[in-house]
Amino acid sequence: MNESREDETAPNEAEQFRRLAEEAREVRDHHREALEAIRQERERLRETAETARVASEEARIAAETARTASEQARAATEAARHAVVDAVRATADALNASLERMQVVEDMRRTLREIRDINKLDSN
């Protein structure tokens, strides 16, 4: 009787061991699939981070270009302002010179009139 029990137990234990081994394989396969999904998600996140880094670098370059253009525009504006100031000074100097010449001419006319008036008086 003991032998028949042992005869039945051995196949049962073998079947149980086979089922446990199958379950372990299934758990291992699920674990492997989960790890692969995590690896793929990490790869997508890495690619997204790289895309964001490239976009950030492009934005930084664009900002630097804009800053440089702004500085150049400011320098050009300053140079234009100086040119306008210089032109106004030159115009003022030219007007002063013209005014001085006009005053000299007016003084000469006045003197000429005075001389004519004196000559008229002497002639009479």
MODELLER restraints for C-alpha pairs under 7 A, 6 or more apart:
rsr = mdl.restraints
at = mdl.atoms
